[in-house]
Amino acid sequence: MKILALETSAKSVSAAVTENGRILASAYQNTGMTHSVTLMPLVDSMLRHSGLTPEQMDLIAVAAGPGSFTGLRIGVSAAKGLAWALEKPCCGVSTLEAMADNLRHMDATVVCAMDARRNQIYNAVFTACGGELTRRTTDRAIGLAQLADELKNDEKRKIIVGDGANLCYTYLLENGVPCSMAPEPLRMQNAVGVALTAERMAARGETVSARDLAPNYLRLSQAERERLAKGLKITLD
């Protein structure tokens, strides 16, 4: 199965193609340019230079959240458009699970962290052992104090991944929770992890149509929170 995967959940943007667990092509950019400008040219260049075509893909996967509201909308919209045009199934992959895939070869507690602002992180915790990942928490937006309390009695080696790794690492150390950050090449989310996670999801029958693919923001946007604070509805009836 050939999988085209997109990752636009944070500042970097990436795309990848995998087939049966093997990476056929990948492209990554972290220059600060907007994803609406960089994503599709990145995908087009990657496919052309690897001799692949969109029609050869069996599945379109995307990091569906949590993450940047704007970034997720761009990635999911692009995946929906590709899947709709190509008549292919989709996988909306947890951003946190995909980044944890970078450390599935370790024997450790994998702590995924993305800066969610407002004194919170988007987080999930996994156990990596024997090349497998076991999920220990749901994807969630939590305070660092809660995470530190949960991890303080965990005796396994704790490794932090994600674009919020430095924030999380500093807080945990300051509060007596020993941990380390993954090396830079393994720390950040990327489309390879999205593709490999989607492959396992597809094997379990966890695919959706382009119509049903949707982002998972985990919490309301600032605009929605402001409307609720004013007593307004956030959706139209």
Secondary structure as GFF3:
##gff-version 3
##sequence-region A 1 237
A	DSSP	beta_strand	2	7	.	.	.	ID=ss1
A	DSSP	beta_strand	13	19	.	.	.	ID=ss2
A	DSSP	beta_strand	22	29	.	.	.	ID=ss3
A	DSSP	alpha_helix	35	49	.	.	.	ID=ss4
A	DSSP	three_ten_helix	54	56	.	.	.	ID=ss5
A	DSSP	beta_strand	59	65	.	.	.	ID=ss6
A	DSSP	alpha_helix	69	86	.	.	.	ID=ss7
A	DSSP	beta_strand	90	94	.	.	.	ID=ss8
A	DSSP	alpha_helix	95	100	.	.	.	ID=ss9
A	DSSP	three_ten_helix	101	103	.	.	.	ID=ss10
A	DSSP	beta_strand	108	117	.	.	.	ID=ss11
A	DSSP	beta_strand	120	129	.	.	.	ID=ss12
A	DSSP	beta_strand	132	135	.	.	.	ID=ss13
A	DSSP	beta_strand	140	143	.	.	.	ID=ss14
A	DSSP	alpha_helix	144	151	.	.	.	ID=ss15
A	DSSP	beta_strand	158	161	.	.	.	ID=ss16
A	DSSP	alpha_helix	165	174	.	.	.	ID=ss17
A	DSSP	beta_strand	180	181	.	.	.	ID=ss18
A	DSSP	alpha_helix	184	187	.	.	.	ID=ss19
A	DSSP	alpha_helix	191	203	.	.	.	ID=ss20
A	DSSP	alpha_helix	222	229	.	.	.	ID=ss21
###
